[in-house]
């Protein structure tokens, strides 16, 4: 029997083994029950909606807490997301798990998805489920707890601020900055190198008598 001194170094592997197995089972069920997600429109009570909600429940309650969540900030997270079908590069920084129709999500190189960001690839409208693509271009940034709806595009270097909503069908042009719900363009800040100090000169009559020097 292993003593505490020998068992302690093995604890990470003891945790990792069931977490990996559970996540692989969820991945296998996703490909078995759904296959590859594609843009579609399905009635609320259809078999497809029941299947996709089942996979979402497994993902959020098994894969995320056991493996994906602990991998935040590591170079291994993109590997697990790719298993589910997310199109993400290895040098992107995803700090969120709010993506459900995995194959419809595309995250470019050097993107930063901050905590609580929701890449919403589906909506329910009038008892109908609609889903389509979410495209986040290279070097783009999405602020904390912002929501990006489907059928939009963030071009290279586009930025979405915190607590903001990117509506369906919008396009953020290259290098643009947006914020709010609904989003509004943020004014460009003047570089500090171009800001000149403003000097105020006061006349003698503008100075209170009690502050005037004695002659």
Secondary structure, 3 states (H helix, E strand, C coil): CCCHHHHHCCHHHHHHHHHHHHHHHHHHHHHHHCCCCCCEEEECCCHHHHHHHHHHHHHHHHHHHHHHHHHCCCCCHHHHHHHHCCEECCCCEECCCECCCHHHEEECCCCEECCCCEEECEEEECCEEEECCEEECCCCEECCCCEEECCEEECCCCEECCCCEECCCCEECCCCEEEECCEEECCCCCCHHHCCCCCCCCCHHHCCHHHCCCC
